[in-house]
Amino acid sequence: MAFRARFSPWLFVLTSAVWFAVGGGFGLLLPALQLVGEAGGFFRLYQVALTGHGVALTFGGLFQLMVGLSLLLAGTGMGGGRPADTPLGWPLYGLLNGSLTLLAAADLMGFVPSYVLMYPLPLEGVRLGLWSQSSLVLALVGLAGLLLAVLFVYPAVLTRALFGKIRPARGQLGELLRDPGMLGMALYAVLMPLLGLPLVAAALGVFLAVIGLAERPVGALPFNLAFWLFAHNLMEAMGVMALGLVYRLVPLYLADGSCRLYSPRLGVAALLLYSASAIPAFGHHLYTMVSSQPLAFQSGAQAASWLTGFAAAFTAFNVGATLWKHGLRAEPAVLLVLGGFGVYLADGFVALQLSTQTWNLRLHGTLYVTAHTMTILVALGLIWLGALHHQLARINRPVSSALACAHGALTLVSALGMFYAMLGAGAQGLPRRAYLWPPEAATLAGVLLLFGLVFAAAQAILGVGILARLRTRAG
């Protein structure tokens, strides 16, 4: 009988730490290079760091952490499958990390269009000599693998972990409508394969054009529509999963031991409203194309964006009422979850501004947008790190409370520091993805570097705490 190594979702969690370190290192390099200034001549290195920072942190770090922990939580939540035994575990792991490695190699080879690969920019970069054809092909192959992992393989693995099979039974669907925690995970598996299909079709056309098998069949506007339908809703789907995690974990840490959410029905309604309104809300990323869009499309996107805010507010009310009624055991896992949810809500006000047409036209392309992007990812990361603490406690390897609280406090302070510093600079018109910033922005670069170092130190504290606990158990 052939040997087959058993797969564990913990491998995703461990590997995410490597990508977090890579992406974080690139992130620290960005303000450092701004401080060096033009005399350093580091324009190309800055672009490499910018592209690598976005890809490594978002997909290698946060997405991969979410994959591992969601599979661990799903397998223990509904009595479904055993995620450690899923036959797609190894293929998903290899596809995700192999694709990220190809993207990293393309980045180091000079393919540096930042983290938004907006057509026809990649092809025009080759024509203008900004990067080579080989680096473009390598990047597109990596992107194809990443899309396959994110849109199809992971949803299949997650569905099997939730339900024990790819197609859930009618009784399992009924159970989902009573459990917002599990519903938050299931919505990703249902929505993302469908919402990603237009991008897959457009990307295939671009790839065939790049290798010379077809003329350029995709226009910039249709590709933008397909891209943002995927990209915006990927972030929203990750947000819905994080909100489901809030519903899942908070009741487990109530002071009276009741494990009861104030209103599970309101939680289910909030997640369904959030998901339904987020789909058409992607149009707020296209406000600057005012000459290409019907006014009704823009207005509909704005209204849908504000509806997502109402859904988040319902969740805040539900969680707050639960804590008011039952109290809370202040343990690191739930404190990180609630801290991340608080950052998520704080960033939500910025998101509503940017999804309003008049504000978007003023702030588009500035660090205001970067602050929003960074902070929503940090918020989701904090919620999933809370889940990590919860899982470590479940296997009897909890990090010491002192180190866990130090990690959470420093992460919150540094993340909010970077958030508000970039908001202020963006409100004054400082462009994002620009090198160099004007001389008067040197103070901002110093502030961002300082908070970035504190943020990195906080994650190092968490790593030390986990290693210390593992060594104690091993001894």
Buried (B, 14 or more C-beta within 10 A) or exposed (E): EEEEEEBBBBBBBEBBBBBBBBBBBBBBBBBBBBBBBEEBEBEEBBBBBBBBBBBBBBBBBBBBBBBBBBBBBBBBBBEBBEBBEBEBBBBBBEBBBBBBEBBBBBBEBBBBBBBEBEBBEBBEBBEEEBBBEEBBBBBBBBBBBBBBBBBBBBBBBBBBBBBBEEEBEEEBEEBBBEBBBBBBBBBBBBBBBEBBBBBBEBBBBBBBBBEEEBEEEBEEEBBBBBBBBBBBBBBBBBBBBBBBBBBBBBBBBBEEEEEEBBBBEBBBBBBBBBBBBBBBBBBBBBBEBEEEBEEEBBEBBBEBBBBBBEBBEBBBBBBEBBBEEBBBEEBBBBBBBBBBBBBBBBBBEBBBBBBBBEBBEBBBBBBBBBBBBBBBBBBBBBBBBBBBBBBBBEEEEBBEBEBBBBBBEBBBBBBBBBBBBBBBBBBEEBBBBBBBBEEEBBEBBBBBBBBBBBBBBBBBBBBEBBEEBEEEEEE
